[in-house]
Amino acid sequence: MKRIFSFFMHDLLFSISFLIALISCFFGTFSIESIDFKVIVCLFGLMLLVANIEKLGVLTYLAEKLIDLSTTTRALIRNITLLAFFSSMLLTNDVAILSLMPIYLTITKKVSDMGHKMTGAVLLIIAANLGSSFFPFGNPQNLFLFSYYSLTVGTFFSWASLLLLVSFSFLFLSFFWIKKTPIPNQEEPLPSIDQRKTSYLSLIGLVILVGVFDLFPYYIVIPIAVLLLSMYDFSSLKQVDYRLLATFIFFFIAVGNFSQLETISLLIKKQFTTSSATFFGSIAASQLISNVPAAILLAPFTTQTQALFFGVNIGGLGTIIASLANLIGFKIYKQYYPNQGKRFLLTFSLINLIFLLGFIVVFYFTL
């Protein structure tokens, strides 16, 4: 019993999502179709790839290079945040966080007295969420909305460009709150990297991205990539965060079950008739079930497309579950700093709340 108790108490987010999924089964009929297997399979492949890259020393090398290019902590956090912001447009928010968060946290361990390290980690997550909204394929909710409402390219980018401009402005202003603490010069030479192994892992990374971007069926290319990575280093399978994958599955199950409730369907139909109601409602729903399920749940019941677009994208800010990418960033941070989970959640919630309120004020008057 002690082992079981310890297992569930070790990761409260996993335990809570499991409990919610169980409760939801009393309100709806479980369907395997509720689970987005593409998200789960692609995330597993990406986590396994990052684990192998980390063991090879590539992250340490990139961290050293980024330190050399940054003279102060403000410059360092600005560089990694903007890199997350722009790279997520093409790589998606999940991939950007999986790739860049380990690099950033490796830097924080190498730089003595690294100030604002939590703030930097939170800004990286926020930047990845906001930047990924610029292209339809940057995150799942926009890809769904683009397809469901048959949006024209011009319409989508007119909304996305406004979101991008405001996002960049808010991020740029946030850097001024970070002190310009000088970063000491790194006297150690850059670590050597096995070029052959790096090339091998890079090719596998391209194979995984082919599946992520639907250039080839993910259920074919991702298992091939996983097999190749397992053959390269079988022990890396132990480094995958299987609880995070299970947490995602539990959330998908819960949303699928609760969405079957007729009372919820009637409530959405009745309330989501105006742009302001849809805007605030989608933000609120995102805080509880995350923005991707919120978009899928609400789209059939409202014609306020622009309000829903802004609501679910802005709704990725806020709680730790407002975007599933937030969970990824949180879990990675806990791997590097296991005893700072509560402090990180407080810092994350405070900064996200400030951003969320700022976005609400700006976009409420654009509807």
URKAQUI-V357239 format. One record per backbone hydrogen bond with DSSP energy under -1.0 kcal/mol. CO is the residue of the C=O (numbers start at 1). NH is the residue of the N-H. E is the energy in kcal/mol with one decimal. If there is no record, write none. Layout:
((CO;NH;E) (CO;NH;E))
//
This chain:
((1;5;-2.8) (2;6;-2.7) (3;7;-2.3) (4;8;-1.9) (5;9;-2.3) (6;10;-1.6) (11;15;-2.0) (12;16;-3.1) (13;17;-2.2) (14;18;-2.0) (15;19;-2.2) (16;20;-2.6) (17;21;-2.1) (18;22;-2.0) (19;23;-2.4) (20;24;-2.4) (23;26;-1.7) (24;27;-1.6) (24;28;-1.2) (31;34;-2.0) (32;35;-1.2) (35;37;-1.4) (36;40;-1.6) (37;41;-3.0) (38;42;-2.6) (39;43;-2.2) (40;44;-2.1) (41;45;-2.2) (42;46;-2.4) (43;47;-2.5) (44;48;-2.1) (45;49;-2.0) (46;50;-2.6) (47;51;-1.9) (48;52;-1.7) (49;53;-2.5) (50;54;-2.6) (51;55;-1.8) (52;56;-1.4) (53;58;-1.5) (57;61;-1.9) (58;62;-2.6) (59;63;-2.3) (60;64;-2.2) (61;65;-2.1) (62;66;-2.4) (63;67;-2.2) (64;68;-2.1) (65;69;-1.4) (67;70;-1.1) (71;183;-2.7) (72;76;-2.2) (73;77;-2.7) (74;78;-2.6) (75;79;-2.6) (76;80;-2.2) (77;81;-2.2) (78;82;-2.6) (79;83;-1.9) (80;84;-1.9) (81;85;-2.3) (82;86;-2.5) (83;87;-2.2) (84;88;-1.8) (87;90;-1.1) (87;91;-3.0) (88;92;-1.5) (92;96;-2.2) (93;97;-2.2) (94;98;-2.7) (95;99;-2.2) (96;100;-2.8) (97;101;-2.1) (100;104;-2.7) (101;105;-2.7) (102;106;-1.9) (103;107;-1.8) (104;108;-2.0) (105;109;-1.2) (106;110;-1.0) (107;111;-2.3) (116;120;-2.5) (117;121;-2.0) (118;122;-2.5) (119;123;-2.6) (120;124;-2.0) (121;125;-1.8) (122;126;-2.6) (123;127;-2.8) (124;128;-2.2) (125;129;-2.2) (126;130;-2.5) (127;131;-2.9) (128;132;-1.6) (130;133;-1.3) (131;134;-1.6) (135;138;-1.7) (138;93;-1.2) (139;143;-1.7) (140;144;-2.3) (141;145;-2.4) (142;146;-2.8) (143;147;-1.6) (144;148;-3.3) (145;149;-2.2) (146;151;-1.5) (152;156;-2.4) (153;157;-2.5) (154;158;-1.7) (155;159;-1.6) (156;160;-2.9) (157;161;-2.4) (159;163;-2.0) (160;164;-2.5) (161;165;-2.5) (162;166;-2.2) (163;167;-2.3) (164;168;-2.6) (165;169;-2.0) (166;170;-2.4) (167;171;-2.5) (168;172;-2.6) (169;173;-2.2) (170;174;-1.8) (171;175;-1.1) (173;176;-1.1) (174;177;-1.4) (175;178;-1.6) (179;181;-1.7) (181;73;-2.1) (194;198;-2.3) (195;199;-2.5) (196;200;-1.9) (197;201;-2.5) (198;202;-2.2) (199;203;-2.1) (200;204;-1.8) (201;205;-2.2) (202;206;-1.9) (203;207;-1.8) (204;208;-2.2) (205;209;-2.2) (206;210;-1.8) (207;211;-1.2) (208;212;-2.3) (209;213;-2.7) (210;215;-2.2) (210;216;-1.1) (211;214;-1.1) (217;220;-1.7) (217;221;-2.1) (218;222;-2.2) (220;224;-1.3) (221;225;-2.4) (222;226;-2.8) (223;227;-2.3) (224;228;-2.3) (225;229;-2.5) (226;230;-2.4) (227;231;-2.2) (228;232;-1.7) (229;233;-2.4) (233;236;-1.4) (234;237;-1.6) (235;238;-1.6) (236;239;-1.4) (240;242;-1.4) (241;245;-1.4) (242;246;-2.2) (243;247;-2.5) (244;248;-2.0) (245;249;-1.9) (246;250;-2.6) (247;251;-2.1) (248;252;-2.2) (249;253;-2.3) (250;254;-2.4) (251;255;-2.5) (252;256;-2.3) (253;257;-2.2) (254;258;-2.7) (255;259;-2.0) (257;260;-1.3) (258;261;-1.5) (261;265;-1.8) (262;266;-2.6) (263;267;-2.1) (264;268;-2.4) (265;269;-2.2) (266;270;-1.9) (267;271;-2.2) (268;272;-2.5) (271;273;-1.5) (274;278;-2.2) (275;279;-2.5) (276;280;-2.6) (277;281;-2.4) (278;282;-2.4) (279;283;-1.5) (280;284;-2.4) (281;285;-2.7) (282;286;-1.9) (283;287;-1.5) (285;289;-2.6) (286;290;-1.7) (290;294;-1.7) (291;295;-2.2) (292;296;-2.0) (293;297;-2.7) (294;298;-2.4) (295;299;-2.0) (298;301;-2.2) (299;302;-1.2) (303;305;-2.0) (304;308;-2.1) (305;309;-2.6) (306;310;-2.5) (307;311;-2.4) (308;312;-2.6) (309;313;-1.6) (310;314;-2.7) (311;315;-2.1) (314;317;-2.2) (319;322;-1.4) (322;291;-2.7) (323;326;-1.3) (324;328;-1.4) (325;329;-2.2) (326;330;-2.5) (327;331;-2.6) (328;332;-2.2) (329;333;-2.2) (330;334;-2.2) (331;335;-1.5) (332;336;-1.3) (333;337;-2.7) (337;340;-1.8) (340;344;-2.5) (341;345;-2.2) (342;346;-2.1) (343;347;-2.5) (344;348;-3.3) (345;349;-2.6) (346;350;-2.3) (347;351;-2.3) (348;352;-2.4) (349;353;-2.1) (350;354;-1.9) (351;355;-2.3) (352;356;-3.1) (353;357;-2.6) (354;358;-2.0) (355;359;-2.5) (356;360;-2.4) (357;361;-2.1) (358;362;-1.9) (359;363;-3.0) (360;364;-2.0) (363;366;-1.1))
//
